[in-house]
Amino acid sequence: MAVKRTVETSLSRSPILNATKRRSFFLSRSQAHPTILSTFTTDSPMRVQEFKDLFSTLMVSLPLTPHRVRFSRIEHTFTTEEAITNLGSLKFSQSNRMPDPKDPTRIVTTTTTTTFSMAKEMARNVCTRYLEARFVESVDGKTDFRSRSSVWQLTPKGMHVLSLFCQRNGIHQRHVNEVLDSPRNMMQLVILEREADTDKLVDDAPTVHVVFRRFAGDAGPNSRVSGANADSDDTSEYATGLVGVKMQRSRRNDREEPYTFTGKAAFDWLLDCTTVVDKRETHELISLFMQHELIVAASDERGNTTGVRFAPSRHVLYGITQKGMRVAGWINSPAGSVNSDAPAQIRVPPGVVRDSNTNRMTVIISDPALRLLFREYLRETHCEENLSFYIEVKAFLSEYERAKRDSAQPRLDVIRETLASAYSLYNAFLAPGSPCELNIDHNLRNALAGRMTRAVGEDEQMLRSLNEVAVLFDQAESSVFKLMASDSVPKFSREPKYANVLRERNLEGMLANFAATSI
C-alpha cells in the first residue's frame, strides 16, 4: 500500500481572490517506512490508529446511499464493489483558513492531504478486517467480500470510530452527518489503552480491572429473566455499550459463581463494545480476565469444567468469581484494595505537598487504568480533546526527538514526515477555528499561528522550522497539562461515579509515593 502526504500553504489578499503566492512541499512515507507494503501481514501490522483512520477515510469517500435488500430499502449502505474501488485510490484533505498574523488582509489556508492506494486483493483483505473488527456488518447475510453486489452498513462501533475521526478533522459532509445523526449511533466504546512503542493492549492488573467493570456491568449484572435465551445472537442491547455482557443465574445455584455467561456472549461484547480490532485481541482480554481470577470456566451439572482455555462458544459457560464481583462493584470489598499491586498507604514526609492537582494529574496520566477512567470522565464532560491532544503531541515530540537522535543530520524525508504530523496536529487542535480547538494562552496561540503560516523552506531551513515548531508544541503540551490539572482533575477526583475505583486503586497512596520520590 502506497501512502503520500502533502502539506500546502496558500495565501491570498481576500477569501474571494485567487492565491497570489503558493508554497508546497511533498512528503512521502514510503521511504521513511520501507515495510509499508507489508502493512497487513502479521510480521508488520498497521498501527490501530492508522487502521481506524483508513476506515474512516473510506467511509467519508463512500456515498452511503440506500440499497435494496430483498424487499427492504436500507439507508446509509454501500456495496463491496464501491468499497474496493474507493480503497484503490483514497484521498483525505484537512484544511484550515485563518488571517495571516502579519497581514490581516490576507487569508492563509493550510491543507494536509494524505492519499492511499492499494491493489484489489489487498483492498478486499482490508474490508474483511473491518468486518472482523465489527466496524461494518452485512445487510444481506454475507460473511465475506467476495460478492461485488453484497450490501454493508456501519455498526454502532463503526459509527463511533467515524464520529471521532470527523470531530477531530472538522468533517461536516451531509451524507456523513446523516449517518452520524442516525438513532443507531449511540455507542460509548471502551477506549482501551495501548503501549506507545508496540501498540499492544496494556495488560497490567489495574487496567484489566477497569475494563472488567464495564464488561461485567458496573451497575449490576445484565441478567436475563427466567426462560430468556442468554446466548442469543441478538446483540442489539449492546448498542450503547453501557450495559455488561448478557448473563443468567447459575443453574446449580452456585454461591461462588452465581452468575454465568456463554463464551460467545463474552466474545461478542468485547468486539462490539471495546476498541479491540481482531479476534486475537479479544481472546487476549478474556484470557487476562481468567488469569486475574475474575472469571472461571463454570462447571456443568456433573461438576465437570470446560478447561482453562477460553472457547467463544454458546455451549460453554463461564462464571463471575467473588473477586470479579468485588472488582465490578457488585459487593463490598474487604479492607484494603482488590488490586494487589496498588501502592500501600504511606506516611508523607514533612514538607512534602502530596495533594497538589499537578501531582494528581501526573499520577493519572502515567497510570493506564486511571488514564482510561479519566478519558471516560472527559468524554462525559465534553473535554476529551484535551487528553487526546496531550497524548498525540507527546507522541509527536517523541518522534521528533527520535529523528534527531538517530543521526546528527536527520534525513529530509524523516523531517518532512515529522513536519506533516505537526501540521495535522495544528489543524486539528490549535489553529483558530479548528474542529477541536483548545483553550490555550493567547500569546502562545499567536506564536503558533505565526510559525505555522510561514514558509517551511527547503533542506537545512526545513530542520530549523521543525525545531521551532517542536519548541512551541512543547509549550502547548505544558499549557494543556496545566489546564487539565487545574480544572478537570479536581472534578474527576470528586466524581461519585469513580470514587470506589479511585479508592481501590489507592490514588492517595500513589500520590504519597510520587510526592515522596519527587523531593
C-alpha positions as CSV (number, residue, x, y, z in Angstrom):
1,M,0.0,0.0,0.0
2,A,1.4,3.4,-1.0
3,V,0.8,6.4,1.2
4,K,1.7,10.0,0.4
5,R,1.1,13.1,2.5
6,T,1.2,16.7,1.1
7,V,1.2,19.9,3.1
8,E,0.3,23.0,1.2
9,T,0.1,26.6,2.4
10,S,-1.5,29.3,0.2
11,L,-2.0,33.0,0.9
12,S,-4.5,35.4,-0.7
13,R,-5.5,39.0,-0.3
14,S,-9.1,38.1,0.5
15,P,-11.1,34.9,0.7
16,I,-12.6,35.5,-2.8
17,L,-9.3,36.2,-4.7
18,N,-7.0,33.6,-6.2
19,A,-3.8,32.8,-4.3
20,T,-1.1,35.3,-5.1
21,K,1.6,33.2,-3.6
22,R,1.9,29.4,-3.3
23,R,4.2,27.3,-1.3
24,S,4.1,23.5,-1.1
25,F,6.2,20.5,-0.3
26,F,5.6,16.8,-0.7
27,L,6.0,14.2,2.0
28,S,6.4,10.6,1.1
29,R,6.1,7.9,3.8
30,S,7.2,5.1,1.5
31,Q,10.9,5.9,2.0
32,A,10.6,6.6,5.7
33,H,8.8,3.3,6.2
34,P,10.2,0.7,3.8
35,T,7.9,-2.0,5.2
36,I,4.7,-0.2,4.3
37,L,4.0,-2.7,1.5
38,S,3.6,-5.4,4.1
39,T,1.3,-3.4,6.3
40,F,-1.3,-6.0,6.5
41,T,0.9,-9.0,7.2
42,T,1.4,-10.5,10.6
43,D,5.0,-9.5,10.6
44,S,4.4,-5.8,10.3
45,P,0.8,-4.9,11.3
46,M,-0.7,-1.5,10.7
47,R,-1.0,0.5,13.9
48,V,-4.5,0.6,15.3
49,Q,-5.0,4.4,14.9
50,E,-3.9,4.2,11.2
51,F,-6.3,1.2,10.8
52,K,-9.2,3.3,12.1
53,D,-8.2,6.4,10.1
54,L,-8.1,4.4,6.9
55,F,-11.5,3.0,7.7
56,S,-13.0,6.5,8.4
57,T,-11.4,7.9,5.3
58,L,-13.0,5.1,3.3
59,M,-16.4,5.8,4.8
60,V,-16.2,9.5,4.1
61,S,-15.4,8.7,0.5
62,L,-18.4,6.5,0.0
63,P,-21.8,7.9,-0.9
64,L,-23.6,5.7,1.7
65,T,-26.8,5.7,-0.2
66,P,-29.9,3.5,0.2
67,H,-29.7,-0.1,-1.3
68,R,-32.5,-2.6,-1.7
69,V,-32.0,-5.9,0.0
70,R,-34.8,-8.4,-0.8
71,F,-37.9,-6.3,-0.4
72,S,-36.5,-3.6,2.0
73,R,-34.7,-0.3,1.4
74,I,-31.8,0.0,3.8
75,E,-30.4,3.6,4.3
76,H,-26.7,4.5,4.6
77,T,-25.3,1.4,3.0
78,F,-22.5,0.6,0.5
79,T,-21.6,-2.4,-1.7
80,T,-18.4,-4.5,-1.9
81,E,-17.6,-3.0,-5.3
82,E,-17.9,0.6,-4.0
83,A,-15.6,-0.1,-1.1
84,I,-12.9,-2.0,-3.0
85,T,-12.9,0.6,-5.9
86,N,-12.5,3.5,-3.5
87,L,-9.8,1.8,-1.5
88,G,-7.8,1.6,-4.7
89,S,-7.3,5.3,-4.6
90,L,-8.2,7.3,-1.4
91,K,-7.5,10.9,-0.6
92,F,-8.2,12.8,2.5
93,S,-7.6,16.5,3.0
94,Q,-7.6,18.5,6.2
95,S,-7.7,22.3,5.8
96,N,-7.7,25.4,8.0
97,R,-8.3,29.0,6.9
98,M,-7.1,31.9,9.1
99,P,-6.0,35.5,8.8
100,D,-2.2,35.9,8.3
101,P,-0.9,37.1,11.7
102,K,1.4,39.6,9.9
103,D,-1.2,40.9,7.4
104,P,-4.9,40.5,8.4
105,T,-5.9,41.4,4.8
106,R,-4.6,38.0,3.7
107,I,-6.1,34.6,4.3
108,V,-3.8,31.7,4.9
109,T,-5.0,28.2,4.1
110,T,-3.0,25.3,5.3
111,T,-4.0,21.9,3.9
112,T,-2.7,18.5,4.8
113,T,-3.6,15.8,2.2
114,T,-3.0,12.1,2.7
115,T,-3.5,9.6,-0.2
116,F,-3.7,5.8,-0.1
117,S,-3.6,3.3,-2.9
118,M,-3.7,-0.5,-2.9
119,A,-4.4,-3.5,-5.1
120,K,-7.8,-5.0,-5.3
121,E,-6.9,-8.2,-3.3
122,M,-5.4,-6.1,-0.5
123,A,-8.5,-3.9,-0.5
124,R,-10.6,-7.0,-0.1
125,N,-8.4,-8.1,2.8
126,V,-8.7,-4.7,4.4
127,C,-12.5,-4.9,4.2
128,T,-12.5,-8.3,5.7
129,R,-10.5,-6.9,8.7
130,Y,-13.1,-4.2,9.1
131,L,-15.8,-6.9,9.2
132,E,-13.8,-8.9,11.8
133,A,-13.3,-5.7,13.9
134,R,-17.1,-5.2,13.9
135,F,-16.8,-1.8,12.2
136,V,-19.2,-3.0,9.5
137,E,-21.8,-5.7,9.2
138,S,-23.6,-7.4,6.3
139,V,-27.2,-6.4,5.5
140,D,-27.8,-9.4,3.3
141,G,-26.3,-12.2,5.3
142,K,-22.8,-12.4,3.6
143,T,-19.7,-13.3,5.6
144,D,-17.0,-12.1,3.2
145,F,-16.4,-9.5,0.5
146,R,-16.3,-11.9,-2.5
147,S,-19.6,-10.9,-4.0
148,R,-19.4,-7.5,-5.7
149,S,-23.0,-6.7,-5.0
150,S,-23.1,-7.5,-1.3
151,V,-24.5,-4.7,0.8
152,W,-22.9,-3.5,4.1
153,Q,-23.6,-0.9,6.7
154,L,-21.7,0.6,9.6
155,T,-22.2,-0.9,13.1
156,P,-22.7,1.3,16.1
157,K,-19.0,0.7,16.8
158,G,-18.0,1.8,13.3
159,M,-20.1,4.9,13.7
160,H,-18.3,5.8,16.9
161,V,-14.9,5.4,15.2
162,L,-16.1,7.5,12.3
163,S,-17.6,10.1,14.6
164,L,-14.3,10.6,16.5
165,F,-12.5,11.0,13.1
166,C,-14.9,13.6,11.8
167,Q,-14.8,15.5,15.1
168,R,-11.0,15.6,15.0
169,N,-10.8,16.6,11.4
170,G,-13.8,19.0,11.1
171,I,-15.7,16.9,8.6
172,H,-19.3,18.1,8.1
173,Q,-20.3,16.4,4.8
174,R,-24.0,16.0,4.6
175,H,-24.1,12.2,3.8
176,V,-21.7,11.6,6.8
177,N,-23.8,13.7,9.1
178,E,-26.9,11.8,8.2
179,V,-25.2,8.6,9.2
180,L,-23.9,10.0,12.5
181,D,-27.3,11.5,13.3
182,S,-28.9,8.0,13.0
183,P,-30.5,6.7,16.2
184,R,-28.1,3.7,15.8
185,N,-25.2,5.9,16.7
186,M,-25.4,5.5,20.5
187,M,-22.2,3.5,21.2
188,Q,-20.0,4.5,24.1
189,L,-16.9,2.4,23.3
190,V,-14.4,1.4,26.0
191,I,-11.2,3.1,24.7
192,L,-8.5,0.5,25.5
193,E,-5.1,1.8,26.4
194,R,-2.2,0.8,24.2
195,E,1.6,0.8,24.7
196,A,3.1,3.6,22.6
197,D,6.0,1.6,21.2
198,T,4.4,-1.7,20.5
199,D,0.7,-0.7,20.0
200,K,-0.2,-3.7,22.2
201,L,-3.0,-3.6,24.7
202,V,-1.9,-2.5,28.2
203,D,-2.4,-5.6,30.3
204,D,-1.5,-4.6,33.9
205,A,-3.9,-5.7,36.6
206,P,-5.5,-2.3,37.4
207,T,-6.2,-1.6,33.7
208,V,-7.7,-5.1,33.3
209,H,-9.9,-4.4,36.3
210,V,-11.2,-1.2,34.9
211,V,-12.1,-2.9,31.6
212,F,-13.7,-5.8,33.5
213,R,-16.0,-3.4,35.4
214,R,-17.6,-2.3,32.1
215,F,-17.6,-5.9,30.8
216,A,-19.4,-7.2,33.9
217,G,-21.6,-4.2,34.3
218,D,-20.7,-1.6,37.0
219,A,-24.5,-1.1,37.6
220,G,-25.0,-4.8,38.3
221,P,-25.3,-7.9,36.3
222,N,-27.1,-7.8,32.9
223,S,-29.1,-10.8,33.9
224,R,-31.9,-12.4,31.8
225,V,-35.4,-13.1,33.1
226,S,-36.2,-16.7,33.6
227,G,-36.6,-18.6,30.3
228,A,-34.9,-15.9,28.3
229,N,-32.2,-17.0,25.9
230,A,-28.9,-15.6,27.3
231,D,-26.8,-16.9,24.5
232,S,-29.0,-15.4,21.8
233,D,-27.2,-13.9,18.7
234,D,-29.1,-10.7,19.3
235,T,-26.6,-8.1,20.5
236,S,-28.8,-5.0,19.9
237,E,-28.9,-4.3,23.6
238,Y,-25.1,-3.7,23.4
239,A,-25.8,-0.7,21.1
240,T,-24.9,1.8,23.8
241,G,-22.0,-0.1,25.3
242,L,-23.3,0.9,28.7
243,V,-24.6,-2.5,29.9
244,G,-22.5,-5.5,30.7
245,V,-22.4,-8.9,29.0
246,K,-25.6,-10.9,29.0
247,M,-25.7,-13.2,32.0
248,Q,-28.0,-15.7,33.7
249,R,-28.4,-17.1,37.1
250,S,-26.3,-20.3,37.7
251,R,-28.5,-23.3,37.1
252,R,-26.7,-25.0,40.0
253,N,-27.3,-22.1,42.4
254,D,-23.6,-21.8,42.9
255,R,-22.8,-19.3,45.6
256,E,-19.2,-18.9,44.5
257,E,-20.2,-18.1,40.9
258,P,-23.9,-17.2,41.0
259,Y,-23.9,-15.5,37.5
260,T,-22.7,-17.2,34.3
261,F,-22.4,-16.2,30.7
262,T,-21.5,-18.0,27.5
263,G,-18.2,-17.8,25.7
264,K,-19.9,-16.4,22.7
265,A,-21.6,-13.6,24.7
266,A,-18.3,-12.6,26.1
267,F,-16.6,-12.6,22.7
268,D,-19.4,-10.5,21.2
269,W,-19.5,-8.0,24.0
270,L,-15.7,-7.3,23.7
271,L,-15.8,-7.0,19.9
272,D,-18.9,-4.8,19.9
273,C,-18.2,-2.5,22.9
274,T,-14.4,-2.0,23.1
275,T,-11.7,-0.9,20.7
276,V,-10.3,-4.4,20.1
277,V,-9.7,-4.8,16.3
278,D,-9.5,-8.6,15.9
279,K,-10.2,-12.0,17.4
280,R,-6.7,-12.3,18.8
281,E,-7.1,-9.2,21.0
282,T,-10.5,-10.4,22.1
283,H,-9.1,-13.8,23.2
284,E,-6.2,-11.9,24.9
285,L,-8.5,-9.8,27.0
286,I,-10.7,-12.7,28.1
287,S,-7.6,-14.7,29.0
288,L,-6.5,-11.8,31.2
289,F,-9.9,-11.9,33.0
290,M,-9.2,-15.6,33.7
291,Q,-5.6,-15.1,34.6
292,H,-6.6,-12.4,37.2
293,E,-9.3,-14.8,38.6
294,L,-12.2,-12.5,37.7
295,I,-14.0,-15.3,35.7
296,V,-13.7,-19.0,35.7
297,A,-14.9,-21.8,33.5
298,A,-18.2,-22.9,35.0
299,S,-18.9,-26.5,35.9
300,D,-21.8,-28.4,34.5
301,E,-24.4,-30.4,36.4
302,R,-21.9,-33.2,36.8
303,G,-19.2,-30.9,38.2
304,N,-17.1,-31.0,35.0
305,T,-15.4,-27.8,33.8
306,T,-14.6,-26.8,30.2
307,G,-10.9,-26.4,30.7
308,V,-8.6,-23.5,31.2
309,R,-8.5,-22.1,27.6
310,F,-11.3,-19.8,26.5
311,A,-13.8,-21.0,23.9
312,P,-16.1,-18.5,22.2
313,S,-18.9,-20.9,22.1
314,R,-22.6,-20.6,23.1
315,H,-22.3,-24.1,24.6
316,V,-19.5,-23.1,27.1
317,L,-20.3,-21.3,30.3
318,Y,-18.2,-19.0,32.4
319,G,-18.9,-17.6,35.9
320,I,-18.0,-14.4,37.6
321,T,-15.9,-15.1,40.7
322,Q,-16.2,-13.5,44.1
323,K,-13.2,-11.4,43.3
324,G,-14.8,-10.5,40.0
325,M,-17.9,-9.3,41.8
326,R,-15.8,-7.2,44.1
327,V,-13.9,-5.6,41.2
328,A,-17.2,-5.0,39.3
329,G,-18.5,-3.2,42.4
330,W,-21.4,-5.6,43.0
331,I,-20.3,-6.5,46.5
332,N,-18.3,-4.6,49.0
333,S,-14.5,-5.2,49.0
334,P,-12.8,-6.2,52.3
335,A,-10.5,-3.8,54.0
336,G,-7.8,-2.7,51.5
337,S,-7.8,-2.7,47.8
338,V,-8.7,-5.5,45.4
339,N,-5.7,-4.5,43.4
340,S,-2.9,-6.4,45.0
341,D,-0.3,-4.3,43.3
342,A,-1.7,-0.9,44.3
343,P,0.6,1.1,46.5
344,A,0.1,0.8,50.2
345,Q,-0.7,4.0,52.1
346,I,2.5,5.6,53.3
347,R,3.2,8.5,55.5
348,V,4.1,11.7,53.7
349,P,7.5,13.2,54.8
350,P,7.3,16.6,56.4
351,G,7.3,19.5,53.9
352,V,6.1,17.4,51.0
353,V,2.9,18.5,49.3
354,R,1.0,15.4,48.4
355,D,-2.3,16.6,47.2
356,S,-1.5,19.1,44.6
357,N,-3.5,19.0,41.4
358,T,-0.3,18.9,39.4
359,N,0.8,15.7,41.2
360,R,-2.6,14.2,40.7
361,M,-2.5,14.9,37.0
362,T,1.0,13.4,36.7
363,V,-0.1,10.2,38.5
364,I,-3.3,9.9,36.5
365,I,-1.6,10.5,33.1
366,S,1.1,8.0,34.0
367,D,-1.2,5.2,35.1
368,P,-3.0,3.4,32.3
369,A,-6.0,2.4,34.4
370,L,-6.5,5.9,35.8
371,R,-5.9,7.4,32.4
372,L,-8.7,5.2,31.0
373,L,-11.1,6.3,33.7
374,F,-10.0,10.0,33.2
375,R,-10.7,9.7,29.5
376,E,-14.2,8.4,30.2
377,Y,-14.8,11.4,32.5
378,L,-13.5,13.9,30.0
379,R,-15.8,12.4,27.3
380,E,-18.8,12.8,29.6
381,T,-17.9,16.5,30.2
382,H,-17.0,17.1,26.6
383,C,-13.3,17.8,27.2
384,E,-11.8,14.7,25.7
385,E,-9.9,16.7,23.1
386,N,-7.6,18.0,25.9
387,L,-6.3,14.5,26.7
388,S,-6.3,13.4,23.0
389,F,-4.0,16.4,22.2
390,Y,-1.7,15.8,25.1
391,I,-1.2,12.2,24.2
392,E,-0.8,12.9,20.5
393,V,1.6,15.8,21.0
394,K,3.6,13.7,23.4
395,A,4.0,11.1,20.7
396,F,4.9,13.8,18.2
397,L,7.7,15.2,20.4
398,S,9.0,11.6,21.0
399,E,9.0,11.1,17.2
400,Y,10.9,14.4,16.8
401,E,13.5,13.5,19.5
402,R,14.0,10.1,17.9
403,A,14.5,11.7,14.5
404,K,17.2,14.0,15.9
405,R,18.8,11.2,17.9
406,D,19.1,8.7,15.1
407,S,21.7,10.8,13.3
408,A,23.5,14.1,13.6
409,Q,21.7,15.3,10.4
410,P,18.3,13.6,10.1
411,R,17.2,12.6,6.6
412,L,15.0,15.1,4.8
413,D,12.2,12.5,4.3
414,V,12.0,12.0,8.0
415,I,11.9,15.7,8.7
416,R,9.2,16.1,6.1
417,E,7.1,13.3,7.7
418,T,7.5,14.8,11.2
419,L,6.5,18.2,9.9
420,A,3.4,16.7,8.3
421,S,2.4,15.3,11.6
422,A,2.9,18.7,13.2
423,Y,0.6,20.4,10.6
424,S,-2.0,17.7,11.1
425,L,-2.0,18.3,14.9
426,Y,-2.1,22.0,14.4
427,N,-5.0,22.0,12.1
428,A,-7.0,19.7,14.4
429,F,-6.3,21.2,17.8
430,L,-4.5,24.6,17.7
431,A,-5.4,26.6,14.7
432,P,-8.1,29.3,15.1
433,G,-11.5,27.7,14.3
434,S,-10.0,24.2,14.3
435,P,-12.5,21.4,14.9
436,C,-11.1,20.5,18.3
437,E,-9.8,24.0,19.2
438,L,-8.1,24.0,22.6
439,N,-8.2,26.8,25.2
440,I,-4.6,27.9,25.3
441,D,-2.8,31.1,26.1
442,H,-3.5,34.0,23.6
443,N,0.2,34.8,23.1
444,L,1.1,31.1,22.6
445,R,-1.7,30.8,20.1
446,N,-0.4,33.8,18.1
447,A,3.1,32.4,18.2
448,L,1.9,29.1,16.9
449,A,-0.2,30.8,14.1
450,G,2.8,32.9,13.1
451,R,5.1,29.9,12.9
452,M,2.7,27.5,11.2
453,T,1.8,30.1,8.4
454,R,5.3,30.9,7.5
455,A,7.2,29.2,4.7
456,V,8.8,26.0,5.7
457,G,11.8,26.3,3.4
458,E,14.0,23.6,2.0
459,D,16.8,21.4,3.2
460,E,18.6,22.9,6.2
461,Q,15.8,25.5,6.7
462,M,13.3,22.7,7.0
463,L,15.1,21.3,10.0
464,R,15.2,24.8,11.6
465,S,11.4,25.1,11.0
466,L,10.9,21.7,12.7
467,N,12.9,22.8,15.7
468,E,10.9,25.9,16.1
469,V,7.6,24.0,15.8
470,A,8.7,21.5,18.4
471,V,9.5,24.2,20.9
472,L,6.1,25.7,20.5
473,F,4.4,22.3,20.7
474,D,6.2,21.6,23.9
475,Q,4.8,24.8,25.4
476,A,1.3,23.9,24.1
477,E,1.7,20.5,25.8
478,S,2.5,22.1,29.1
479,S,-0.4,24.6,28.8
480,V,-2.9,21.8,28.2
481,F,-1.5,19.8,31.0
482,K,-1.9,22.7,33.4
483,L,-5.5,23.3,32.2
484,M,-6.5,19.7,32.9
485,A,-4.7,19.7,36.3
486,S,-6.5,22.9,37.4
487,D,-9.9,22.3,36.0
488,S,-10.7,18.6,35.2
489,V,-8.7,16.7,37.7
490,P,-10.3,18.2,40.9
491,K,-13.8,17.5,39.5
492,F,-12.8,14.0,38.4
493,S,-11.4,13.2,41.9
494,R,-14.7,14.3,43.5
495,E,-17.0,12.5,41.0
496,P,-19.0,9.9,42.9
497,K,-19.2,7.6,39.9
498,Y,-15.4,6.9,40.1
499,A,-15.0,7.2,43.9
500,N,-14.9,3.4,44.5
501,V,-12.4,2.7,41.7
502,L,-10.1,5.6,42.8
503,R,-10.2,4.3,46.4
504,E,-9.5,0.7,45.3
505,R,-6.7,1.9,43.0
506,N,-5.4,3.7,46.1
507,L,-4.9,7.0,44.4
508,E,-3.9,8.6,47.7
509,G,-1.2,6.1,48.2
510,M,0.1,6.7,44.7
511,L,0.2,10.4,45.3
512,A,2.1,9.9,48.5
513,N,4.7,7.7,46.8
514,F,5.0,10.2,43.9
515,A,5.4,13.2,46.3
516,A,8.0,11.3,48.4
517,T,10.1,10.4,45.4
518,S,9.9,13.9,43.9
519,I,11.6,15.6,46.8
